[in-house]
Amino acid sequence: MSLEASYSTDIVVPKTQMMSFQGNLKESPCMDILRLAMKKVIEERGVKLDTSYTDNEGKIIGCLISVRTNDFPRGVGADIEGDGRVVFRYDAYGNAGTKGKAICDEINQNYNVIAVMKAQKRLGFNVDAKVRKTSSGQRVVTVVGVR
Amino acid sequence: MQQKIEVTVNEHGDLHVDFSGYIGASCQFDEEEMRRMLAELGLKAEIKGLKSKLQNEPQNKCAEKIPQGTKVRV
């Protein structure tokens, strides 16, 4: 029997990690994946990882980890809520919403790809990933695991 | 037979997963295991749709429909 499945996803740090890495979530496996997902954005868009983002008045707001890019220097910050949910924050003032959201979507997509690849490897699959653009310009990543 | 899991990740982070090459219930086991591992890695995957591909596989469909021991006139 073979299956086809579709899922919606959320980035949520599991309770076990919230407990064991309490106060030092930066060292948790989920944060490693988030860091990698953000680094991938920087590879494509430039600039740096940081621990803050900036609002439209220039005020610097601290967060767990952030990404600042050439096309969105204010940056997008990430924090972990009490229930483990990862949230992205940015100042959308002055038409910046589209760029901010695009960066959030890219981080989210990268996180999913990295997590799927790791999960498949743990299941004993040989894994490969390919990125393509659809005719409407959307970025789609296909991860194939073979065992 | 080679087992294959093909996962398509779209821009919104939705996953479409195609499990192929499985025999019996081992496919469901891997589906559950993959979801469990994703959760451990911080990716909570909520099922939007799940369907067996039996209908697309004529040889399996045939095997499903004919109970063991049934005489088939050729």
Backbone of each chain as ProteinMPNN parsed JSONL, in Angstrom:
{"seq_chain_A": "MSLEASYSTDIVVPKTQMMSFQGNLKESPCMDILRLAMKKVIEERGVKLDTSYTDNEGKIIGCLISVRTNDFPRGVGADIEGDGRVVFRYDAYGNAGTKGKAICDEINQNYNVIAVMKAQKRLGFNVDAKVRKTSSGQRVVTVVGVR", "coords_chain_A": {"N_chain_A": [[0.832, -1.194, 0.0], [0.48, 2.234, -0.748], [0.775, 5.727, 0.043], [-0.715, 9.024, -0.099], [-0.233, 12.185, 1.223], [-1.164, 15.278, 2.783], [-0.085, 18.171, 4.558], [-0.465, 20.864, 6.9], [1.801, 23.152, 8.443], [3.499, 24.105, 11.502], [6.025, 25.847, 13.258], [7.128, 24.623, 16.173], [8.654, 24.442, 19.218], [9.35, 21.44, 20.862], [7.865, 20.329, 23.993], [9.632, 18.864, 25.606], [12.155, 19.819, 24.854], [11.811, 22.48, 25.571], [11.774, 22.237, 28.293], [14.257, 20.944, 28.937], [16.147, 22.669, 27.845], [15.713, 24.997, 29.1], [15.982, 28.437, 29.55], [18.229, 28.447, 28.018], [17.667, 28.26, 25.293], [18.855, 28.774, 22.882], [20.692, 26.859, 22.361], [19.285, 24.652, 21.651], [18.129, 21.859, 19.558], [16.131, 22.7, 17.765], [16.623, 25.398, 17.481], [19.048, 25.274, 16.194], [18.231, 24.371, 13.696], [16.624, 26.509, 12.934], [18.542, 28.533, 12.803], [20.107, 27.567, 10.67], [18.162, 27.697, 8.661], [17.79, 30.437, 8.487], [20.337, 31.244, 7.76], [20.471, 30.255, 5.225], [18.713, 31.968, 3.929], [20.224, 34.28, 4.041], [22.368, 33.548, 2.419], [21.176, 33.749, -0.036], [20.128, 36.327, -0.08], [21.902, 38.053, 1.134], [23.815, 40.001, 3.63], [23.354, 39.608, 7.17], [23.173, 37.425, 10.14], [21.568, 38.195, 13.228], [20.74, 39.537, 16.515], [18.62, 41.138, 16.808], [16.008, 43.331, 15.537], [14.913, 46.188, 13.585], [12.757, 48.99, 14.066], [10.519, 51.221, 12.174], [11.277, 53.716, 13.043], [13.842, 53.518, 13.714], [14.423, 52.327, 16.081], [15.968, 49.8, 17.986], [15.127, 46.478, 18.456], [15.365, 43.823, 20.604], [15.765, 40.252, 20.142], [15.503, 36.629, 19.955], [16.85, 35.508, 17.726], [17.752, 36.898, 14.574], [17.332, 38.021, 11.145], [18.946, 40.066, 8.852], [18.628, 41.609, 5.795], [19.856, 42.608, 2.509], [17.767, 43.726, 0.995], [15.924, 44.179, 2.965], [16.746, 45.76, 5.386], [15.847, 46.428, 7.965], [15.144, 44.08, 9.117], [14.064, 40.756, 10.205], [12.845, 39.348, 13.092], [13.035, 36.518, 15.33], [11.272, 34.802, 17.866], [10.603, 32.687, 20.727], [7.599, 31.594, 21.962], [5.907, 31.083, 25.148], [4.578, 28.639, 24.943], [6.1, 27.256, 23.2], [5.836, 27.874, 20.571], [7.169, 29.227, 17.586], [7.644, 32.544, 16.691], [7.616, 35.114, 14.225], [8.835, 38.433, 13.899], [8.483, 41.746, 12.633], [8.761, 45.142, 11.474], [6.203, 46.38, 9.669], [5.67, 48.806, 8.606], [5.067, 51.285, 6.1], [4.901, 50.021, 3.43], [6.565, 47.857, 3.822], [5.693, 45.447, 4.508], [5.26, 43.376, 2.618], [7.84, 42.572, 1.866], [8.858, 41.771, 4.345], [7.13, 39.664, 4.977], [7.685, 37.923, 2.892], [10.292, 37.167, 3.525], [9.854, 35.865, 5.98], [8.274, 33.713, 5.057], [10.167, 32.424, 3.494], [12.103, 31.658, 5.386], [10.535, 29.944, 6.901], [9.899, 27.983, 4.975], [12.475, 27.002, 4.409], [13.103, 25.972, 6.925], [11.238, 23.882, 7.101], [12.13, 22.227, 4.997], [14.719, 21.49, 5.875], [14.071, 20.154, 8.27], [12.48, 18.039, 7.267], [14.374, 16.69, 5.703], [16.182, 15.872, 7.674], [14.506, 14.216, 9.211], [13.89, 12.192, 7.382], [16.434, 11.119, 6.947], [16.916, 10.056, 9.472], [15.105, 8.012, 9.385], [16.395, 6.281, 7.798], [16.706, 6.81, 5.092], [18.19, 7.68, 1.911], [18.818, 10.926, 1.061], [17.791, 13.664, -1.007], [17.551, 16.993, -2.288], [15.718, 19.318, -4.268], [15.409, 22.518, -5.745], [12.93, 24.481, -7.292], [11.299, 26.786, -9.539], [7.923, 27.678, -9.915], [5.594, 28.137, -12.688], [4.292, 30.44, -11.991], [6.178, 31.735, -10.573], [6.635, 30.918, -7.994], [8.549, 29.571, -5.286], [9.459, 26.289, -4.971], [10.288, 23.412, -3.134], [11.541, 20.178, -3.504], [11.908, 17.279, -1.714], [13.482, 14.247, -1.839], [13.48, 11.018, -0.625], [15.085, 7.896, -0.606], [15.049, 4.416, -0.04]], "CA_chain_A": [[0.0, 0.0, 0.0], [1.194, 3.506, -0.747], [-0.073, 6.816, 0.547], [-0.482, 10.432, -0.421], [-0.691, 12.951, 2.383], [-0.806, 16.698, 2.795], [-0.04, 18.695, 5.928], [-0.079, 22.25, 7.18], [2.849, 23.033, 9.464], [3.875, 25.203, 12.396], [7.283, 25.59, 13.967], [6.843, 24.606, 17.613], [9.683, 23.734, 19.979], [8.648, 20.474, 21.72], [7.907, 20.583, 25.443], [10.838, 18.254, 26.184], [13.27, 20.754, 24.645], [11.533, 23.685, 26.355], [12.139, 21.912, 29.683], [15.681, 20.618, 29.118], [17.008, 23.797, 27.456], [15.136, 26.185, 29.736], [16.953, 29.501, 29.789], [19.312, 28.411, 27.038], [17.045, 27.677, 24.085], [19.732, 28.986, 21.72], [21.469, 25.628, 22.147], [18.384, 23.525, 21.359], [18.16, 21.403, 18.162], [15.228, 23.508, 16.936], [17.302, 26.662, 17.182], [20.059, 24.954, 15.172], [17.543, 24.328, 12.394], [16.202, 27.885, 12.624], [19.765, 29.246, 12.402], [20.427, 27.111, 9.306], [17.125, 28.211, 7.755], [18.049, 31.87, 8.302], [21.605, 31.367, 7.011], [20.137, 29.982, 3.821], [18.128, 33.21, 3.417], [21.336, 35.22, 3.875], [23.127, 33.115, 1.228], [20.481, 34.2, -1.243], [19.788, 37.749, -0.059], [22.996, 38.841, 1.674], [23.948, 40.638, 4.943], [23.825, 38.888, 8.359], [22.345, 37.001, 11.272], [21.699, 39.164, 14.31], [19.84, 39.222, 17.635], [17.673, 42.247, 16.92], [15.515, 43.935, 14.313], [14.754, 47.624, 13.773], [11.444, 49.468, 13.605], [10.62, 52.285, 11.155], [11.877, 54.92, 13.648], [15.251, 53.233, 13.992], [14.577, 51.713, 17.408], [16.438, 48.413, 17.893], [14.343, 45.593, 19.333], [16.078, 42.552, 20.796], [15.023, 38.995, 19.964], [16.37, 35.449, 20.077], [17.695, 35.473, 16.523], [17.118, 37.668, 13.494], [18.047, 38.066, 9.877], [18.871, 41.368, 8.173], [19.022, 41.367, 4.404], [20.088, 43.815, 1.702], [16.517, 44.342, 0.575], [15.096, 44.462, 4.131], [17.733, 45.949, 6.462], [15.199, 46.464, 9.292], [15.273, 42.71, 9.596], [12.973, 39.932, 10.738], [13.289, 38.685, 14.318], [12.289, 35.321, 15.748], [11.227, 34.529, 19.309], [9.85, 31.485, 21.082], [6.567, 31.868, 22.962], [5.897, 30.174, 26.29], [4.086, 27.304, 24.561], [7.055, 26.662, 22.266], [5.573, 28.334, 19.207], [8.138, 30.201, 17.075], [6.965, 33.659, 16.021], [8.484, 36.065, 13.519], [8.402, 39.812, 14.113], [9.143, 42.79, 11.854], [7.931, 46.334, 11.349], [5.67, 46.379, 8.307], [5.299, 50.179, 8.239], [5.541, 51.861, 4.835], [5.038, 49.037, 2.338], [7.606, 46.865, 4.103], [5.019, 44.196, 4.877], [5.441, 42.338, 1.602], [9.211, 42.053, 1.964], [8.968, 41.064, 5.618], [6.401, 38.39, 4.895], [8.43, 37.048, 1.962], [11.441, 36.611, 4.27], [9.284, 34.899, 6.937], [7.882, 32.516, 4.29], [11.392, 31.744, 3.055], [12.682, 31.007, 6.579], [9.62, 28.848, 7.218], [10.072, 26.927, 3.963], [13.795, 26.4, 4.638], [13.013, 25.17, 8.156], [10.521, 22.649, 6.754], [12.99, 21.38, 4.156], [15.788, 20.936, 6.716], [13.458, 19.185, 9.194], [12.069, 16.855, 6.491], [15.595, 15.96, 5.319], [16.706, 15.222, 8.886], [13.588, 13.134, 9.595], [14.057, 11.082, 6.425], [17.74, 10.487, 7.227], [16.737, 9.245, 10.697], [14.352, 6.81, 8.995], [17.286, 5.431, 6.999], [16.605, 7.108, 3.661], [19.169, 8.549, 1.252], [17.973, 12.099, 0.805], [18.249, 14.681, -1.939], [16.551, 18.065, -2.41], [15.837, 20.158, -5.471], [14.605, 23.741, -5.708], [12.492, 24.931, -8.617], [10.303, 27.861, -9.544], [6.744, 27.325, -10.706], [5.34, 29.106, -13.765], [3.872, 31.711, -11.376], [7.328, 32.304, -9.873], [6.728, 30.442, -6.601], [9.69, 28.691, -4.99], [9.004, 25.0, -4.459], [11.413, 22.508, -2.888], [11.149, 18.773, -3.442], [12.859, 16.427, -0.992], [13.221, 12.85, -2.178], [14.208, 10.028, 0.168], [14.999, 6.56, -1.176], [15.613, 3.394, 0.867]], "C_chain_A": [[0.877, 1.259, 0.0], [0.226, 4.624, -0.408], [0.277, 8.151, -0.079], [-1.029, 11.23, 0.743], [-0.342, 14.421, 2.206], [-0.967, 17.234, 4.219], [0.13, 20.216, 5.908], [0.913, 22.175, 8.337], [2.992, 24.305, 10.309], [5.204, 24.844, 13.034], [7.0, 25.731, 15.466], [7.94, 23.798, 18.309], [8.985, 22.745, 20.918], [8.861, 20.753, 23.207], [9.185, 20.053, 26.074], [12.047, 19.179, 26.04], [13.078, 22.041, 25.447], [11.972, 23.476, 27.806], [13.659, 21.774, 29.807], [16.603, 21.776, 28.748], [16.522, 25.113, 28.06], [16.224, 27.23, 30.015], [18.101, 29.518, 28.791], [18.806, 27.771, 25.737], [17.899, 27.839, 22.836], [20.525, 27.734, 21.375], [20.584, 24.444, 21.741], [18.45, 23.128, 19.877], [17.266, 22.236, 17.24], [15.877, 24.839, 16.551], [18.409, 26.451, 16.152], [19.431, 24.976, 13.786], [17.128, 25.739, 11.975], [17.392, 28.718, 12.136], [20.149, 28.881, 10.967], [19.445, 27.689, 8.283], [17.355, 29.693, 7.463], [19.334, 32.099, 7.511], [21.365, 31.18, 5.519], [19.526, 31.226, 3.166], [19.243, 34.219, 3.127], [22.179, 34.863, 2.645], [22.505, 33.684, -0.037], [20.257, 35.708, -1.277], [20.883, 38.647, 0.512], [22.765, 39.358, 3.083], [24.144, 39.644, 6.096], [22.734, 38.373, 9.296], [22.595, 37.981, 12.404], [20.821, 38.705, 15.48], [18.883, 40.386, 17.873], [17.142, 42.622, 15.541], [15.195, 45.392, 14.618], [13.361, 48.055, 13.312], [11.64, 50.663, 12.672], [11.22, 53.571, 11.711], [13.334, 54.698, 14.035], [15.498, 52.603, 15.353], [14.963, 50.243, 17.246], [15.707, 47.555, 18.922], [15.039, 44.233, 19.405], [15.179, 41.342, 20.584], [16.029, 37.838, 20.047], [17.366, 35.355, 18.928], [16.969, 36.273, 15.432], [17.952, 37.585, 12.232], [17.844, 39.455, 9.274], [19.383, 41.166, 6.757], [19.235, 42.693, 3.681], [18.787, 44.517, 1.362], [15.561, 44.618, 1.74], [15.996, 44.622, 5.364], [17.138, 46.078, 7.861], [15.255, 45.085, 9.949], [13.987, 42.062, 10.078], [13.518, 39.198, 11.963], [12.444, 37.453, 14.617], [12.39, 35.176, 17.265], [10.44, 33.253, 19.551], [8.877, 31.843, 22.207], [6.637, 30.824, 24.086], [5.453, 28.76, 25.963], [4.986, 26.633, 23.509], [6.907, 27.143, 20.829], [6.609, 29.391, 18.793], [7.371, 31.288, 16.332], [8.005, 34.564, 15.37], [7.928, 37.467, 13.714], [9.194, 40.754, 13.2], [8.207, 43.99, 11.807], [7.5, 46.48, 9.894], [5.342, 47.791, 7.81], [5.885, 50.588, 6.878], [5.856, 50.843, 3.754], [6.112, 47.978, 2.585], [7.01, 45.486, 4.399], [5.281, 43.062, 3.909], [6.826, 41.703, 1.713], [9.404, 41.244, 3.241], [8.317, 39.698, 5.566], [7.14, 37.404, 3.983], [9.614, 36.399, 2.674], [10.957, 35.571, 5.28], [8.932, 33.587, 6.228], [9.114, 31.705, 3.881], [12.062, 31.004, 4.217], [11.86, 29.761, 6.914], [9.808, 27.673, 6.251], [11.416, 26.217, 4.164], [13.775, 25.494, 5.873], [12.353, 23.818, 7.85], [11.406, 21.688, 5.973], [14.076, 20.715, 5.01], [15.219, 19.861, 7.65], [13.066, 17.902, 8.461], [13.303, 16.023, 6.128], [16.171, 15.204, 6.521], [15.842, 14.032, 9.285], [13.764, 11.926, 8.674], [15.384, 10.36, 6.658], [17.635, 9.577, 8.444], [15.977, 7.957, 10.403], [15.164, 5.902, 8.071], [17.22, 5.658, 5.499], [17.838, 7.887, 3.18], [18.391, 9.732, 0.694], [18.633, 13.081, -0.164], [17.151, 15.753, -2.048], [16.809, 18.892, -3.656], [14.892, 21.352, -5.349], [14.193, 24.088, -7.133], [11.491, 26.076, -8.454], [9.129, 27.412, -10.391], [6.541, 28.387, -11.792], [4.885, 30.459, -13.203], [4.975, 32.329, -10.512], [7.472, 31.859, -8.427], [7.895, 29.463, -6.438], [9.163, 27.423, -4.345], [10.229, 24.098, -4.275], [10.889, 21.077, -2.792], [12.264, 17.972, -2.779], [12.516, 14.974, -1.303], [14.112, 11.945, -1.325], [13.999, 8.639, -0.431], [15.689, 5.572, -0.237], [15.503, 2.021, 0.222]], "O_chain_A": [[1.899, 1.312, 0.684], [-0.987, 4.481, -0.555], [1.401, 8.38, -0.525], [-2.147, 10.991, 1.201], [0.649, 14.764, 1.561], [-1.848, 16.816, 4.97], [0.777, 20.775, 5.023], [0.87, 21.233, 9.127], [2.653, 25.408, 9.881], [5.474, 23.676, 13.315], [6.676, 26.814, 15.954], [8.128, 22.616, 18.022], [8.119, 23.15, 21.693], [9.871, 21.321, 23.623], [9.761, 20.686, 26.958], [12.854, 19.315, 26.959], [14.043, 22.625, 25.941], [12.47, 24.392, 28.46], [14.277, 22.4, 30.668], [17.715, 21.87, 29.268], [16.875, 26.196, 27.593], [17.246, 26.934, 30.634], [18.858, 30.486, 28.724], [19.433, 26.874, 25.173], [17.701, 27.134, 21.847], [20.976, 27.565, 20.242], [21.092, 23.347, 21.512], [18.786, 23.957, 19.031], [17.599, 22.453, 16.075], [15.698, 25.333, 15.438], [18.682, 27.331, 15.336], [19.996, 25.514, 12.834], [17.264, 26.117, 10.812], [17.276, 29.498, 11.191], [20.471, 29.748, 10.155], [19.835, 28.11, 7.194], [17.145, 30.153, 6.341], [19.419, 33.019, 6.698], [21.966, 31.848, 4.678], [19.785, 31.507, 1.996], [19.218, 34.917, 2.114], [22.645, 35.744, 1.922], [23.203, 34.051, -0.983], [20.202, 36.309, -2.35], [20.804, 39.869, 0.391], [21.691, 39.191, 3.661], [25.082, 38.852, 6.0], [21.579, 38.798, 9.262], [23.688, 38.532, 12.533], [20.235, 37.623, 15.441], [18.401, 40.595, 18.986], [17.734, 42.283, 14.517], [15.203, 45.795, 15.781], [12.846, 47.562, 12.308], [12.77, 51.073, 12.406], [11.633, 54.437, 10.939], [13.978, 55.576, 14.609], [16.644, 52.371, 15.737], [14.352, 49.524, 16.455], [15.678, 47.877, 20.11], [15.266, 43.584, 18.384], [13.972, 41.406, 20.822], [17.234, 38.047, 20.19], [18.563, 35.15, 19.134], [15.739, 36.312, 15.383], [19.102, 37.147, 12.241], [16.722, 39.955, 9.195], [20.462, 40.608, 6.556], [18.849, 43.755, 4.169], [18.697, 45.743, 1.426], [14.506, 45.22, 1.541], [16.022, 43.771, 6.254], [17.842, 45.862, 8.847], [15.394, 44.956, 11.165], [12.976, 42.721, 10.32], [14.534, 38.508, 11.877], [11.287, 37.363, 14.207], [13.444, 35.397, 17.861], [9.699, 32.796, 18.681], [9.281, 32.331, 23.262], [7.339, 29.819, 23.975], [5.879, 27.8, 26.604], [4.655, 25.564, 22.997], [7.747, 26.854, 19.976], [6.89, 30.325, 19.544], [6.555, 30.999, 15.457], [9.108, 34.753, 15.883], [6.715, 37.674, 13.697], [10.4, 40.593, 13.014], [7.01, 43.868, 12.069], [8.328, 46.678, 9.004], [4.8, 47.953, 6.717], [7.032, 50.279, 6.556], [6.968, 50.816, 3.225], [6.521, 47.28, 1.657], [7.73, 44.496, 4.522], [5.5, 41.923, 4.32], [6.977, 40.482, 1.663], [10.025, 40.181, 3.232], [8.87, 38.706, 6.041], [7.21, 36.209, 4.268], [9.906, 35.223, 2.456], [11.572, 34.515, 5.425], [9.239, 32.5, 6.717], [9.107, 30.474, 3.915], [12.528, 29.875, 4.062], [12.399, 28.684, 7.171], [9.868, 26.517, 6.668], [11.493, 24.99, 4.098], [14.347, 24.404, 5.872], [12.829, 22.764, 8.272], [11.433, 20.488, 6.247], [14.322, 19.516, 4.881], [15.808, 18.79, 7.804], [13.29, 16.803, 8.969], [13.281, 14.797, 6.233], [16.59, 14.053, 6.403], [16.356, 12.975, 9.649], [13.784, 10.783, 9.13], [15.45, 9.133, 6.576], [18.185, 8.475, 8.46], [16.17, 6.943, 11.073], [14.667, 4.872, 7.616], [17.63, 4.798, 4.719], [18.444, 8.647, 3.936], [17.427, 9.561, -0.052], [19.845, 13.296, -0.143], [15.966, 15.448, -1.913], [17.951, 19.134, -4.045], [13.746, 21.224, -4.917], [14.996, 24.003, -8.062], [10.925, 26.293, -7.383], [9.313, 26.833, -11.462], [7.231, 29.407, -11.811], [5.063, 31.495, -13.844], [4.747, 33.314, -9.81], [8.333, 32.362, -7.707], [8.184, 28.651, -7.317], [8.506, 27.468, -3.305], [11.095, 24.028, -5.146], [9.916, 20.804, -2.088], [13.411, 17.987, -3.225], [11.396, 14.527, -1.059], [15.334, 12.091, -1.309], [12.869, 8.25, -0.728], [16.766, 5.847, 0.293], [15.917, 1.025, 0.814]]}, "seq_chain_B": "MQQKIEVTVNEHGDLHVDFSGYIGASCQFDEEEMRRMLAELGLKAEIKGLKSKLQNEPQNKCAEKIPQGTKVRV", "coords_chain_B": {"N_chain_B": [[11.703, -4.212, -3.113], [12.134, -0.759, -3.906], [11.711, 1.772, -1.525], [10.15, 4.919, -1.401], [10.006, 8.303, -0.457], [8.539, 11.206, -1.311], [8.649, 14.556, -0.828], [7.005, 17.563, -1.177], [7.558, 20.931, -0.669], [5.844, 23.839, -0.297], [5.654, 27.464, -0.809], [4.261, 28.415, 1.369], [4.882, 26.735, 3.333], [3.469, 24.423, 3.43], [3.15, 20.863, 3.245], [3.358, 18.318, 0.815], [3.107, 14.956, 0.566], [4.337, 12.0, -0.876], [4.189, 8.671, -0.576], [5.753, 5.821, -1.749], [6.141, 2.464, -3.106], [5.725, 0.755, -1.012], [4.71, -2.11, 0.961], [1.833, -3.469, 2.325], [1.054, -2.463, 5.717], [3.287, -1.017, 6.367], [3.737, 1.435, 5.299], [1.979, 3.206, 6.552], [3.128, 3.123, 9.036], [5.629, 4.377, 8.575], [4.682, 6.868, 7.84], [3.558, 7.815, 10.208], [5.812, 7.71, 11.85], [7.474, 9.558, 10.568], [6.052, 11.924, 10.971], [6.175, 12.037, 13.747], [8.924, 12.335, 14.156], [9.358, 14.754, 12.85], [7.954, 16.436, 14.562], [9.57, 16.232, 16.832], [11.712, 17.598, 15.843], [10.776, 20.101, 15.836], [8.785, 20.696, 14.031], [5.534, 20.889, 13.665], [3.249, 18.944, 12.187], [0.174, 19.051, 10.743], [-2.393, 16.962, 9.689], [-3.895, 17.446, 6.571], [-4.948, 16.08, 4.515], [-5.253, 12.636, 3.671], [-4.665, 9.835, 1.839], [-5.063, 6.533, 0.529], [-3.191, 5.02, -2.091], [-4.197, 2.913, -3.444], [-6.276, 2.742, -5.356], [-5.084, 3.678, -7.607], [-3.426, 1.73, -8.361], [-3.663, -0.888, -10.2], [-2.983, -3.66, -9.936], [-2.837, -4.074, -7.195], [-5.37, -3.304, -6.441], [-6.903, -5.309, -7.519], [-5.965, -7.487, -6.07], [-6.863, -6.757, -3.588], [-9.626, -6.904, -3.853], [-10.312, -9.537, -4.279], [-10.993, -12.023, -2.122], [-8.946, -14.26, -0.142], [-8.797, -17.602, -1.212], [-11.01, -17.56, -2.83], [-12.593, -18.785, -5.71], [-11.651, -18.214, -9.003], [-12.977, -17.799, -12.15], [-11.423, -18.424, -15.198]], "CA_chain_B": [[11.263, -3.025, -3.853], [12.643, 0.48, -3.34], [10.713, 2.644, -0.907], [10.459, 6.313, -1.733], [9.137, 9.355, 0.106], [8.771, 12.468, -2.021], [7.977, 15.63, -0.094], [7.044, 18.872, -1.837], [7.332, 22.006, 0.302], [5.529, 25.062, -1.041], [6.078, 28.736, -0.195], [3.558, 28.644, 2.636], [5.332, 25.733, 4.287], [2.631, 23.214, 3.383], [3.852, 19.689, 2.729], [2.612, 17.28, 0.107], [4.011, 13.801, 0.686], [3.971, 10.832, -1.668], [4.902, 7.464, -0.139], [5.55, 4.78, -2.765], [6.98, 1.265, -3.009], [5.478, 0.068, 0.263], [3.816, -3.27, 0.979], [1.087, -3.588, 3.577], [0.854, -1.314, 6.599], [4.564, -0.365, 6.692], [3.64, 2.81, 4.822], [1.35, 3.985, 7.626], [4.118, 3.207, 10.11], [6.594, 5.427, 8.217], [3.978, 8.161, 7.846], [3.453, 8.23, 11.613], [7.171, 7.939, 12.336], [7.991, 10.812, 10.006], [5.383, 13.03, 11.672], [6.698, 12.083, 15.115], [10.274, 12.894, 14.091], [9.233, 16.181, 12.509], [7.552, 17.125, 15.801], [10.785, 16.307, 17.659], [12.583, 18.605, 15.232], [10.105, 21.396, 15.943], [7.838, 20.946, 12.946], [4.255, 20.263, 13.96], [2.554, 18.747, 10.91], [-1.233, 18.684, 10.927], [-2.886, 16.313, 8.47], [-4.998, 18.081, 5.834], [-5.514, 15.025, 3.668], [-4.488, 11.392, 3.695], [-5.408, 8.828, 1.073], [-4.344, 5.379, 0.01], [-3.085, 5.081, -3.551], [-4.612, 1.61, -3.975], [-7.113, 2.876, -6.55], [-4.253, 3.977, -8.778], [-2.548, 0.587, -8.597], [-4.601, -1.94, -10.584], [-2.644, -4.993, -9.44], [-3.19, -4.126, -5.777], [-6.818, -3.2, -6.36], [-7.376, -6.645, -7.836], [-5.632, -8.341, -4.934], [-7.716, -6.359, -2.472], [-11.031, -7.232, -4.072], [-10.559, -10.976, -4.298], [-10.578, -12.62, -0.848], [-8.17, -15.488, -0.263], [-9.588, -18.819, -1.308], [-12.109, -17.405, -3.781], [-12.287, -19.361, -7.024], [-11.817, -17.255, -10.088], [-13.105, -18.46, -13.447], [-10.568, -17.757, -16.194]], "C_chain_B": [[11.722, -1.755, -3.127], [11.508, 1.334, -2.757], [11.126, 4.096, -1.119], [9.472, 7.25, -1.039], [9.498, 10.661, -0.596], [7.949, 13.562, -1.352], [8.124, 16.947, -0.867], [6.673, 19.933, -0.812], [7.035, 23.288, -0.473], [5.916, 26.308, -0.243], [5.421, 29.009, 1.151], [3.964, 27.623, 3.697], [4.438, 24.506, 4.345], [3.439, 22.068, 2.772], [2.884, 18.81, 1.959], [3.55, 16.081, 0.027], [3.464, 12.604, -0.086], [4.836, 9.653, -1.208], [4.684, 6.401, -1.208], [6.513, 3.613, -2.539], [6.775, 0.473, -1.733], [4.551, -1.129, 0.084], [3.138, -3.303, 2.344], [1.06, -2.307, 4.381], [2.145, -0.565, 6.921], [4.559, 1.103, 6.281], [3.054, 3.716, 5.905], [2.32, 4.171, 8.781], [5.109, 4.338, 9.813], [5.948, 6.812, 8.233], [3.908, 8.694, 9.275], [4.826, 8.551, 12.197], [7.725, 9.273, 11.838], [7.368, 12.015, 10.715], [5.921, 13.184, 13.098], [8.095, 12.731, 15.128], [10.263, 14.375, 13.739], [8.869, 16.98, 13.757], [8.748, 17.275, 16.743], [11.733, 17.391, 17.156], [11.921, 19.983, 15.179], [9.155, 21.707, 14.809], [6.555, 20.157, 13.203], [3.461, 20.174, 12.653], [1.139, 18.25, 11.164], [-1.782, 18.137, 9.611], [-4.047, 17.096, 7.862], [-5.708, 17.052, 4.964], [-4.621, 13.803, 3.692], [-5.27, 10.354, 2.905], [-4.493, 7.719, 0.571], [-4.302, 5.482, -1.506], [-3.511, 3.776, -4.211], [-5.387, 1.722, -5.276], [-6.299, 3.151, -7.802], [-3.354, 2.809, -9.141], [-3.402, -0.627, -8.913], [-4.265, -3.31, -10.004], [-3.003, -5.147, -7.972], [-4.707, -4.104, -5.587], [-7.44, -4.588, -6.555], [-7.154, -7.575, -6.632], [-6.516, -8.034, -3.729], [-9.138, -6.928, -2.623], [-11.327, -8.725, -3.991], [-10.075, -11.596, -2.991], [-9.814, -13.92, -1.082], [-9.11, -16.693, -0.337], [-10.749, -18.719, -2.288], [-11.703, -17.999, -5.137], [-12.573, -18.337, -8.106], [-11.896, -18.013, -11.404], [-12.274, -17.689, -14.475], [-11.176, -17.953, -17.574]], "O_chain_B": [[11.701, -1.685, -1.898], [10.493, 1.58, -3.408], [12.303, 4.444, -1.026], [8.264, 7.014, -1.038], [10.621, 11.152, -0.483], [6.72, 13.503, -1.314], [9.236, 17.38, -1.168], [5.625, 19.858, -0.17], [7.883, 23.768, -1.225], [6.442, 26.208, 0.865], [5.961, 29.746, 1.976], [3.455, 27.644, 4.817], [4.618, 23.643, 5.205], [4.288, 22.274, 1.905], [1.75, 18.582, 2.382], [4.652, 16.178, -0.513], [2.292, 12.246, 0.035], [6.049, 9.636, -1.419], [3.538, 6.103, -1.546], [7.545, 3.749, -1.881], [7.584, -0.398, -1.411], [3.719, -1.159, -0.823], [3.791, -3.179, 3.38], [1.044, -1.208, 3.827], [2.117, 0.417, 7.663], [5.289, 1.916, 6.847], [3.539, 4.821, 6.151], [2.347, 5.22, 9.426], [5.398, 5.158, 10.684], [6.585, 7.802, 8.592], [4.164, 9.872, 9.522], [4.992, 9.523, 12.934], [8.358, 10.016, 12.587], [8.05, 12.993, 11.022], [6.101, 14.297, 13.593], [8.405, 13.556, 15.988], [11.059, 15.154, 14.263], [9.404, 18.064, 13.987], [8.919, 18.317, 17.376], [12.456, 18.016, 17.932], [12.441, 20.91, 14.557], [8.754, 22.858, 14.635], [6.49, 18.946, 12.993], [3.056, 21.189, 12.087], [0.932, 17.173, 11.723], [-1.652, 18.763, 8.559], [-5.044, 17.376, 8.528], [-6.91, 17.147, 4.715], [-3.396, 13.91, 3.729], [-6.404, 10.027, 3.255], [-3.328, 7.937, 0.241], [-5.245, 5.965, -2.134], [-3.23, 3.549, -5.388], [-5.2, 0.92, -6.191], [-6.751, 2.895, -8.918], [-2.602, 2.88, -10.112], [-3.829, -1.332, -7.999], [-5.17, -4.051, -9.618], [-3.424, -6.221, -7.542], [-5.255, -4.775, -4.712], [-8.371, -4.978, -5.851], [-8.038, -8.337, -6.24], [-6.87, -8.923, -2.956], [-9.756, -7.368, -1.653], [-12.446, -9.131, -3.677], [-8.868, -11.687, -2.768], [-10.012, -14.595, -2.092], [-10.095, -16.773, 0.397], [-11.412, -19.724, -2.547], [-10.607, -17.743, -5.637], [-13.616, -17.682, -8.108], [-10.994, -18.78, -11.739], [-12.399, -16.472, -14.608], [-10.623, -17.475, -18.565]]}, "name": "protein", "num_of_chains": 2, "seq": "MSLEASYSTDIVVPKTQMMSFQGNLKESPCMDILRLAMKKVIEERGVKLDTSYTDNEGKIIGCLISVRTNDFPRGVGADIEGDGRVVFRYDAYGNAGTKGKAICDEINQNYNVIAVMKAQKRLGFNVDAKVRKTSSGQRVVTVVGVRMQQKIEVTVNEHGDLHVDFSGYIGASCQFDEEEMRRMLAELGLKAEIKGLKSKLQNEPQNKCAEKIPQGTKVRV"}
